[in-house]
Amino acid sequence: MNRWIFWLPVSGLLFFFTFYTSNALLLSNETHMNHHLNLVSTRKSADDTIQYRSYEEIVQIMKDLTQQFPSLIQLFDTQSRYKLDSVGICEEYTSSKRNETIRTPCKQYFVVITDHKSWKGSGDESRPHMIISGELHGNERIGPQVTVELVRLLTSQFGKDPWLTELLKTRVLVIIPTTNAVGYSQNARYERGSDGKDLDPNRDFPFDQFPELCMRTVAARSLNEMFREFRFQLMLTFHGGANVIGYEWGDTSHCSGGSDGGLGAPSCSRAEDHSFMHALGLRMQSYAGTAGTFEKTYDLGSMGETVYPVKGGLEDWAYGASWYGNEIQCRPDTSKGLAAYPISKTTRNSDKQRCITYLIEAGNQKQPPENQLGSNVDMLSKTKGAGDGHISRNVRLSIAALDALRPTIQVVEGYPRLSSVGKNEQAWMIEVHFVVRGAFSVEQAFIQWSTPKSGHEVQSGASSSDHRTQLHLLSHDDPTNPESSADVMHASFYTPKSVRAGVYFRIVADVDASLFKSNTTMEPQSHIMRNRNSHPRVVSKTWQLITEGAVYARVEEESSGIGWGTNGQLYAQSSEGGAGNGEFWAGLASSDGESGGMHGNPDTKQWSIWTILAMSAAVLLVVAFLVMILIIILRRLFHSPRSPVNVNAGDPSDIEMQFLAEWEDTESSQSSSNHSSRHEFEE
């Protein structure tokens, strides 16, 4: 009986310890949001094999996509928008059924792709603008197919793939699939006028050219009008016949030898923005890779040295006409059937032609066989097999350029993750994994956190300078994976669990100082380099952590009343403590934590009802155990050993008589003992 009484409370204590420990582990695991890194998802289609499309098919695809995604695509033609002439007769489908065509003047259609719900139009420069020309020479057929697949990929994955969605929310992409519309329709290099004479659109721009030999084509005029409306920072112009990514310079005034296909190895001077041009060229080269097994990796260099110098080229005009001094005012010959083009439209504008432009010679064959174009399945993966090809690699290249248009910070899916830390698990450790996209170097990155001014538990904070040096870089080898193509950084900060107003945080990064260090001899002239020089700091979206009830995180598009800290301080609701880095809340820095009155101070608000019940039961068991021990001790102190007596257990009177007999014997014994003691004392 005594043994059972002893082990009962001991078992209760063991039960409480086991329950409390397992409960704490369960709560800790529940606070971790374990998600796998999200890889780029790509469009799946029953019609996997990419085929060449005619002019009318491309036009109809753009019309269909505009109807399907009206908030992402707007479709225009330069004839309607800019009042330009048309050249040649083309065919267009009468409906999306594509069972009937009509003959109509050729038009330069273009699409503007962005999240139009939150964009105010071409005058809104809060989002940088980029343009892609599918072709200038109508017999170079790869580029238009690239533009179609690119538009289909971006629109179909909007809202599904975080990376591609972010691109359309923060950038404006303008695509003109068939810049030389009549040439593409007729599969001819040149733009053929109404007089039957051919003109080369890529010799028709007012840079390093004669005034009467520019702006004679509708293709050139269309691009000029688009540059007048938009403020383009990057341009890709697709060609064919070589395997080259080329950048400025490529005009005869900057290059010597080998002019326009002539003999001799040309030599060209470096452009003022060479460091950026080459850095992005390397990135596009890497992202693109090979065209499956059909074409090796792109060569990279200046256009004049990798191809040959030309007069009146689109690329040099788009980059240098606003500032270099080699631009001209066009006085085009109108005898070929086009209306006069106002001189004012080619008057120098110091702001428009500062666009870094890449010539993409998309393959050694101007029209490679269809079985080399690739598949529209997993276009962002370099399989180096039959599924990869010319179109796939140039879709990757285009997205790499669009990504580099603006540095952005992307929190990796599955983060932030929260875990309980510190003595008595009184604080949250918030771990964030993120990538800085679109940048070429990250000089420093850190986290700022805050609460609204109405929430008095925490005012503001920022990771300290020491924390900035502790960001971990996880390098990856696959550049086609948007998460692994950049260095994944991770950092942590701490907040007390007692915060109920929600904790806001954002990530800040300083980027691309290395580009300017390597460009010391010349002042950058492009929009993109100037913007990056004047705004080297990138700030992510604001996130809010909700710690009331279920623990989770959500993006906060707009937050008001937040004061971001810069001094690494995190303030407590109590005026006497908690100051310092958030680690002190967690009890991880004992001296500062104790001085703040927070070290080892549990937060009872976080205890569950089951924990309280278990503790109450344990206290009751301990009290019962102590009472039992006390009873045993008292009985041993006040009761002497008794000889066994045979008693009928079933007779209550016998039990009572036995008790009285024992009591009388005890009294008699005590009386005799007392008498003997007195007698001895008297003697």
C-alpha positions in Angstrom: 0.0 0.0 0.0 2.8 2.5 0.9 4.7 1.7 -2.3 1.6 2.4 -4.4 1.0 5.7 -2.6 4.6 6.7 -3.3 4.7 5.8 -7.1 1.3 7.4 -7.9 2.5 11.1 -7.7 5.9 10.2 -9.2 4.1 8.7 -12.2 2.1 11.9 -12.4 5.2 14.0 -12.5 6.7 11.8 -15.3 3.4 12.1 -17.3 3.5 15.9 -17.0 7.1 16.2 -18.1 6.5 13.9 -21.1 3.3 15.8 -22.1 4.8 19.2 -21.7 7.9 18.3 -23.7 6.0 16.7 -26.6 3.6 19.6 -26.7 6.4 22.1 -26.9 8.0 20.1 -29.8 4.7 19.9 -31.6 4.1 23.7 -31.3 7.7 24.4 -32.4 7.2 22.2 -35.5 4.0 23.9 -36.4 5.6 27.3 -36.4 7.9 26.1 -39.2 6.5 26.7 -42.7 8.4 24.0 -44.6 8.0 24.5 -48.3 10.2 23.4 -51.2 11.9 25.9 -53.4 9.6 26.7 -56.3 11.2 26.2 -59.6 10.1 28.0 -62.7 6.9 26.4 -64.1 6.5 26.4 -67.8 3.6 26.1 -70.2 2.4 22.7 -71.2 0.6 22.4 -74.5 -0.8 19.5 -76.5 0.8 21.1 -79.6 4.4 20.7 -78.4 6.3 21.2 -81.6 7.0 24.8 -82.7 6.3 25.5 -86.3 6.8 28.5 -88.5 3.8 30.8 -88.6 2.7 33.1 -91.4 2.1 36.8 -91.1 -1.7 36.2 -90.8 -1.2 33.5 -88.2 1.0 35.7 -86.0 -1.5 38.6 -86.3 -4.4 36.3 -85.3 -2.5 34.8 -82.3 -1.9 38.3 -81.0 -5.6 39.2 -81.4 -6.7 36.0 -79.7 -4.3 36.5 -76.8 -5.4 40.1 -76.4 -9.0 38.9 -76.0 -8.0 36.2 -73.6 -5.8 38.4 -71.4 -7.2 41.9 -71.7 -5.6 43.0 -68.5 -2.1 42.0 -69.7 -2.0 42.7 -73.4 -2.9 45.7 -75.5 -2.7 45.4 -79.3 -1.9 48.3 -81.7 -0.7 48.9 -85.2 1.6 51.8 -86.1 -0.7 52.9 -89.0 -3.6 53.6 -86.7 -1.7 54.8 -83.7 0.9 57.0 -85.5 -0.9 57.7 -88.8 1.8 56.0 -90.9 1.5 54.7 -94.4 1.3 51.0 -95.3 3.5 49.2 -97.7 2.4 46.1 -99.6 -0.7 43.8 -99.3 -0.9 41.1 -96.7 -3.6 38.6 -95.7 -5.4 38.4 -92.4 -7.9 36.0 -91.0 -11.5 37.3 -90.6 -12.0 35.5 -87.3 -10.3 33.3 -84.7 -11.6 30.3 -86.5 -8.9 30.9 -89.1 -10.9 29.4 -92.0 -11.1 32.5 -94.2 -8.7 35.4 -95.0 -9.0 38.7 -96.6 -6.3 40.8 -98.5 -5.5 44.0 -96.6 -2.6 46.5 -96.4 0.3 45.2 -94.4 0.4 46.6 -90.9 3.1 46.9 -88.2 1.2 45.3 -85.2 2.7 45.6 -81.8 1.6 44.6 -78.3 2.2 46.2 -74.9 2.5 43.6 -72.2 2.4 44.5 -68.5 -0.1 44.3 -65.6 -2.3 47.0 -67.1 -4.6 47.2 -64.0 -1.9 49.0 -62.1 -0.1 50.9 -65.0 -1.1 54.3 -66.2 0.1 54.1 -69.8 3.3 54.9 -71.8 3.8 58.1 -69.9 4.1 56.1 -66.7 7.8 55.6 -66.2 7.5 54.0 -62.8 8.1 50.7 -64.7 11.0 50.5 -67.1 10.3 49.9 -70.8 11.8 47.3 -73.0 11.2 46.5 -76.7 11.8 43.4 -78.9 11.8 43.5 -82.7 11.1 40.1 -84.2 12.7 41.0 -87.5 13.9 43.7 -89.8 14.8 41.4 -92.6 11.7 39.4 -93.7 13.6 36.2 -94.6 15.2 35.9 -91.2 12.4 33.8 -89.6 13.4 32.8 -86.1 12.7 36.1 -84.3 8.9 36.3 -85.0 8.4 32.8 -83.7 10.3 33.7 -80.5 8.1 36.7 -79.9 4.9 34.6 -80.2 6.1 31.9 -77.8 7.4 34.6 -75.4 4.0 36.3 -75.3 2.2 33.0 -74.8 4.5 32.0 -72.0 4.3 35.3 -70.1 0.5 35.6 -70.3 -0.3 31.9 -69.5 2.0 31.9 -66.4 0.8 35.2 -65.0 -0.5 34.5 -61.5 1.0 31.0 -61.5 4.7 31.5 -61.7 6.0 34.0 -59.1 9.0 35.1 -61.1 7.2 35.6 -64.4 4.3 37.3 -62.6 6.7 39.7 -61.0 8.3 40.6 -64.3 4.9 41.8 -65.7 4.0 43.6 -62.5 7.2 45.7 -62.5 8.2 46.1 -66.2 6.6 47.1 -69.5 7.5 44.9 -72.5 6.7 46.1 -76.1 6.9 43.5 -78.8 6.7 44.1 -82.6 6.8 40.6 -84.1 7.1 41.6 -87.8 8.7 45.1 -88.0 9.2 44.6 -91.7 5.6 43.3 -92.3 5.6 43.1 -96.0 9.0 41.5 -96.1 7.9 38.8 -93.6 4.7 38.2 -95.5 6.7 37.7 -98.8 9.7 36.0 -97.1 11.9 38.7 -98.5 14.8 40.5 -96.9 13.9 44.0 -97.9 10.8 46.2 -97.5 9.5 46.4 -101.0 7.8 49.7 -101.9 4.9 50.4 -104.2 7.4 51.2 -106.9 8.7 47.7 -106.7 12.1 48.8 -105.3 13.7 47.2 -102.3 14.9 49.1 -99.2 16.9 47.7 -96.3 15.3 48.8 -93.0 18.5 48.2 -91.1 20.3 50.9 -93.0 17.5 53.4 -92.7 18.1 55.1 -89.3 19.5 58.6 -88.7 22.9 57.7 -87.3 26.1 57.5 -89.3 24.0 57.9 -92.4 23.1 60.6 -95.1 20.0 62.7 -94.5 18.3 61.6 -97.7 18.9 57.9 -97.0 17.0 57.5 -93.7 13.4 57.1 -92.7 12.4 55.8 -96.1 10.8 52.6 -94.8 7.7 52.1 -92.8 9.6 49.7 -90.6 12.1 52.5 -89.6 9.4 55.1 -89.2 7.4 52.7 -87.0 10.3 52.2 -84.6 11.0 55.9 -84.5 7.4 56.6 -83.5 7.5 54.0 -80.8 10.8 55.5 -79.4 9.1 58.9 -79.4 6.2 57.5 -77.3 8.1 55.1 -74.9 11.3 55.6 -73.0 13.0 52.3 -73.8 15.9 51.2 -71.7 16.7 47.8 -73.4 16.1 46.5 -76.9 16.5 43.1 -78.6 16.4 43.0 -82.4 16.4 39.6 -83.9 18.2 38.7 -87.2 19.6 35.5 -88.7 22.7 34.3 -90.6 25.1 34.2 -87.7 25.3 32.9 -84.1 26.1 36.2 -82.2 24.9 38.4 -79.4 26.3 41.8 -80.4 26.2 45.2 -78.7 27.4 48.7 -79.5 29.4 49.9 -81.3 28.7 48.7 -84.8 28.7 51.8 -87.0 31.5 52.9 -89.3 32.4 56.0 -87.3 33.4 53.8 -84.3 34.8 50.8 -86.2 37.4 50.5 -88.9 37.8 47.7 -91.4 35.4 45.1 -92.7 32.6 47.6 -93.4 29.1 46.2 -94.3 30.4 42.7 -95.1 33.7 43.9 -96.6 37.0 42.1 -96.1 39.3 42.7 -93.1 38.9 42.2 -89.4 37.2 45.3 -87.9 38.2 47.0 -84.8 35.7 49.1 -82.8 36.0 51.5 -79.9 34.3 50.6 -76.6 30.9 52.1 -75.8 30.4 54.3 -72.8 28.2 51.7 -71.2 30.4 48.7 -72.1 30.5 47.2 -68.6 26.7 46.8 -68.5 26.5 45.7 -72.1 29.1 42.9 -71.6 27.7 41.8 -68.2 24.1 41.4 -69.5 25.5 39.8 -72.7 27.2 37.2 -70.6 24.0 36.6 -68.7 21.9 36.2 -71.8 24.6 33.9 -73.4 24.5 31.7 -70.3 20.7 31.7 -70.0 20.2 30.9 -73.7 22.8 28.1 -73.9 22.8 26.0 -77.0 20.0 25.5 -79.4 19.7 21.9 -78.4 22.2 19.9 -80.4 21.7 22.2 -83.5 23.7 25.4 -82.6 26.5 26.1 -80.2 26.4 28.8 -77.5 26.3 32.4 -78.8 29.5 34.3 -79.5 29.5 37.7 -77.7 31.1 41.0 -78.5 30.6 44.4 -80.2 28.5 44.2 -83.4 31.3 45.7 -85.5 33.8 43.1 -84.5 31.5 40.0 -84.3 29.5 40.8 -87.5 30.5 43.9 -89.5 30.1 47.7 -89.2 27.1 49.3 -91.0 25.8 52.8 -91.7 22.3 53.7 -90.5 21.9 50.7 -88.2 19.0 50.5 -85.8 21.2 49.5 -82.8 23.6 52.4 -82.8 20.8 54.9 -83.4 18.7 53.5 -80.6 21.7 53.8 -78.2 23.6 56.9 -79.3 21.4 59.3 -81.3 20.4 61.4 -78.2 23.9 62.2 -77.0 26.8 61.0 -79.2 26.6 63.7 -81.9 26.6 61.4 -84.9 22.8 61.7 -85.4 21.2 63.6 -88.4 17.9 65.0 -89.4 16.3 62.9 -92.1 15.1 64.4 -95.3 13.9 61.2 -97.0 13.3 60.9 -100.7 9.5 60.6 -101.2 9.7 59.6 -104.8 9.2 55.9 -103.8 5.6 56.4 -102.9 5.6 57.2 -99.1 4.4 60.5 -97.8 6.9 63.0 -96.5 8.2 62.4 -93.0 8.4 65.6 -90.9 12.0 66.6 -90.1 10.9 67.4 -86.5 10.4 63.7 -85.9 14.1 63.0 -86.3 15.3 66.2 -84.5 17.6 65.3 -81.7 16.0 64.5 -78.4 18.4 64.2 -75.5 16.2 61.7 -73.6 14.9 59.2 -76.1 17.8 57.3 -77.8 19.7 56.1 -74.8 18.6 52.5 -75.1 21.2 49.7 -74.8 20.4 47.5 -77.9 21.4 44.0 -78.6 21.7 42.5 -82.1 20.6 38.8 -81.8 21.9 36.9 -84.8 19.8 33.9 -83.9 21.4 31.2 -86.0 23.7 30.5 -88.8 20.7 29.6 -90.9 18.2 32.3 -91.5 15.4 29.7 -91.6 16.6 26.5 -90.0 14.5 23.3 -90.4 11.3 23.2 -88.2 12.6 20.2 -86.3 15.4 22.5 -84.9 13.0 25.1 -83.5 12.3 23.1 -80.4 9.2 22.5 -78.2 7.0 24.8 -76.2 7.2 22.4 -73.3 9.8 23.4 -70.6 11.3 26.1 -72.7 13.1 27.5 -69.7 15.0 24.3 -69.2 18.2 23.6 -71.2 17.6 19.9 -72.1 20.2 19.8 -75.0 17.9 17.4 -76.7 15.2 17.4 -79.4 12.9 19.4 -77.1 15.2 22.3 -77.1 16.0 24.4 -80.1 16.3 27.9 -81.6 13.0 29.2 -80.2 13.4 27.8 -76.7 16.9 29.3 -76.2 15.9 32.7 -77.4 12.8 32.8 -75.1 15.3 32.2 -72.3 17.5 34.9 -73.6 14.6 37.4 -73.8 13.5 36.7 -70.2 17.1 37.1 -69.0 17.1 40.6 -70.6 13.6 41.5 -69.1 14.8 40.3 -65.7 17.9 42.6 -65.9 15.8 45.6 -66.7 15.3 46.4 -63.0 16.8 44.9 -59.8 14.1 43.5 -57.7 14.1 41.4 -54.5 12.1 38.2 -54.4 11.4 36.2 -51.2 11.8 32.5 -52.0 8.6 30.6 -51.8 8.2 28.9 -48.4 9.6 31.9 -46.5 9.6 33.6 -44.1 9.8 30.7 -41.7 9.2 31.1 -38.0 10.6 29.2 -35.0 10.4 29.6 -31.3 13.8 30.5 -29.7 15.2 31.8 -26.5 14.8 30.8 -22.9 11.2 29.5 -22.4 10.7 30.0 -26.1 9.6 33.6 -25.6 10.6 35.0 -29.0 10.1 34.3 -32.7 13.1 33.9 -35.0 12.0 34.9 -38.5 14.2 33.4 -41.2 14.0 34.9 -44.7 15.5 33.4 -47.9 15.6 35.8 -50.8 17.3 36.6 -54.1 18.2 39.9 -55.6 17.2 39.6 -59.2 18.2 41.7 -62.2 21.4 42.9 -60.5 25.0 41.9 -61.3 26.5 42.4 -57.9 25.1 42.8 -54.4 27.4 45.0 -52.2 25.2 44.5 -49.1 21.7 43.4 -48.1 19.9 43.6 -44.8 16.4 43.4 -43.3 14.4 46.2 -41.7 11.4 45.6 -39.5 8.8 47.6 -37.8 5.2 47.7 -36.5 2.5 50.3 -37.1 2.6 53.4 -34.9 -0.6 52.2 -33.3 1.2 49.1 -32.1 3.3 50.1 -29.1 5.0 46.8 -28.5 7.7 47.4 -31.1 8.6 50.7 -32.8 11.2 49.9 -35.4 14.4 48.1 -36.1 17.0 47.0 -38.6 19.6 44.4 -38.8 22.9 45.7 -37.6 26.0 46.2 -39.7 27.4 43.0 -38.3 24.3 41.2 -39.5 24.8 42.4 -43.0 28.1 40.6 -43.2 26.5 37.3 -42.1 24.2 36.9 -45.1 24.9 33.4 -46.5 25.3 32.9 -50.2 24.3 29.6 -51.7 25.7 29.2 -55.2 24.0 27.1 -57.9 25.1 26.1 -61.3 21.9 26.1 -63.3 21.3 29.6 -64.7 18.0 28.7 -66.2 16.4 28.2 -62.8 15.4 31.7 -61.6 16.0 30.8 -58.0 19.3 29.1 -58.5 20.6 31.5 -61.2 21.1 34.1 -58.5 22.8 33.8 -55.1 20.2 32.8 -52.6 20.7 34.9 -49.4 19.3 34.3 -46.0 19.1 36.2 -42.8 17.1 36.2 -39.6 15.7 38.6 -37.1 13.8 38.2 -33.8 10.6 39.6 -32.2 8.9 38.8 -29.0 5.8 36.6 -29.1 3.9 39.2 -27.1 3.7 41.4 -30.1 0.0 41.4 -31.3 0.0 44.3 -33.8 1.9 42.3 -36.4 5.5 42.8 -37.4 6.4 44.3 -40.8 9.6 43.7 -42.5 11.3 44.5 -45.8 14.6 43.7 -47.5 17.1 46.3 -48.6 20.0 45.8 -51.0 22.7 48.0 -52.5 23.6 46.7 -56.0 25.9 47.0 -59.0 28.6 49.3 -57.8 31.0 47.0 -59.5 29.7 48.0 -62.9 30.7 51.6 -62.3 34.1 50.7 -60.8 34.9 48.9 -64.1 33.7 51.8 -66.2 35.9 54.6 -64.7 37.3 56.0 -68.0 33.9 56.9 -69.5 30.6 58.3 -68.1 27.7 56.0 -68.7 25.1 57.5 -71.1 22.3 54.9 -71.2 19.0 55.2 -69.3 19.6 51.9 -67.5 23.1 52.7 -66.2 22.1 56.2 -65.2 19.1 54.9 -63.3 21.2 52.3 -61.5 23.8 54.8 -60.6 21.3 57.3 -59.1 19.3 54.6 -57.4 21.7 51.9 -56.2 19.4 50.8 -53.4 16.7 48.3 -54.0 13.8 47.8 -51.5 11.5 44.8 -51.5 7.8 44.8 -51.0 6.6 45.1 -47.4 5.6 41.9 -45.6 3.5 41.5 -42.5 3.8 38.7 -40.1 0.5 37.8 -38.3 1.3 36.1 -35.0 -2.2 36.1 -33.5 -3.7 32.6 -33.7 -2.2 30.6 -36.6 1.3 31.8 -37.5 1.7 32.7 -41.1 3.0 35.5 -43.4 1.4 37.5 -46.2 2.4 40.2 -48.6 1.3 43.7 -47.6 1.0 45.7 -50.8 0.7 49.0 -49.0 1.5 49.8 -45.4 0.9 53.1 -43.7 2.2 54.4 -40.4 5.4 52.3 -40.5 8.6 53.9 -39.3 11.5 51.9 -40.6 14.5 51.8 -38.3 18.1 52.2 -39.3 20.0 51.9 -36.1 19.5 48.3 -35.3 17.3 49.0 -32.3 14.2 47.1 -31.3 12.2 48.7 -28.5 10.1 47.1 -25.8 6.7 48.1 -24.7 8.2 48.6 -21.3 10.2 51.8 -20.9 12.8 50.0 -18.8 14.0 47.3 -21.1 14.1 45.4 -24.3 16.2 47.9 -26.2 18.8 46.6 -28.6 18.9 44.0 -31.3 16.0 41.6 -31.5 18.3 38.8 -30.3 18.0 40.3 -26.8 14.3 39.5 -26.8 15.1 35.9 -27.4 17.4 35.8 -24.4 20.3 35.0 -26.6 22.5 37.8 -25.4 22.4 37.3 -21.6 23.8 40.6 -20.4 21.7 42.9 -22.5 18.7 40.6 -22.2 18.9 40.7 -18.4 19.4 44.5 -18.3 16.3 44.8 -20.4 14.4 42.6 -18.0 13.5 40.1 -20.7 16.0 37.4 -20.3 14.3 34.2 -19.2 11.0 35.9 -18.6 8.4 33.6 -20.1 5.3 34.8 -21.9 2.3 33.2 -20.1 0.0 34.3 -22.9 1.6 31.7 -25.1 0.7 28.8 -22.8 -2.1 26.5 -24.0 -5.0 25.4 -21.9 -3.7 21.8 -21.9 -0.4 23.0 -20.5 -2.2 24.8 -17.6 -4.4 21.7 -16.9 -1.3 19.4 -16.9 0.5 21.7 -14.4 -2.6 21.9 -12.2 -2.9 18.1 -12.1 0.8 17.8 -11.3 0.5 20.2 -8.3 -2.5 18.2 -6.9 -0.5 15.0 -7.2 2.5 16.5 -5.4 0.2 17.8 -2.6 -1.4 14.3 -2.3 2.0 12.7 -2.1 3.2 15.1 0.7 0.0 14.4 2.7 0.5 10.7 2.4 4.1 11.0 3.6 3.0 13.1 6.6 0.3 10.6 7.6 2.8 7.8 7.6 5.3 9.8 9.7 2.7 10.7 12.3 1.5 7.1 12.7 5.0 5.9 13.3 5.6 8.6 15.9 2.4 8.1 17.9 1.7 4.3 17.6 3.7 1.5 19.2 4.0 -2.0 17.8 1.1 -4.3 18.6 0.9 -8.1 19.0 -1.5 -9.7 16.6 -4.9 -10.6 18.0 -7.3 -12.9 16.4 -10.4 -10.9 15.7 -13.5 -11.8 13.7 -13.2 -9.3 10.9 -16.9 -9.5 10.2 -18.0 -8.5 13.8 -17.9 -4.7 14.4 -18.3 -5.1 18.1 -15.3 -7.3 18.4 -13.3 -4.7 16.5 -14.5 -2.0 18.9 -13.6 -4.2 21.9 -10.1 -4.9 20.5 -9.5 -1.2 20.0 -10.6 -0.4 23.6 -8.4 -3.2 25.0 -5.4 -1.9 23.2 -6.1 1.7 24.4 -6.4 0.5 28.0 -3.1 -1.4 27.8 -1.4 1.6 26.4 -2.8 3.9 29.2 -1.7 1.3 31.9 1.7 1.0 30.4 2.2 4.8 30.3 0.9 5.1 34.0 3.4 2.5 35.2 6.2 4.1 33.4 5.4 7.5 34.9 5.2 6.1 38.4 8.5 4.3 38.1 10.2 7.5 36.9 8.9 9.5 39.8 10.1 6.9 42.2 13.6 6.9 40.8 13.7 10.7 41.0 12.6 10.8 44.6 15.3 8.3 45.5 
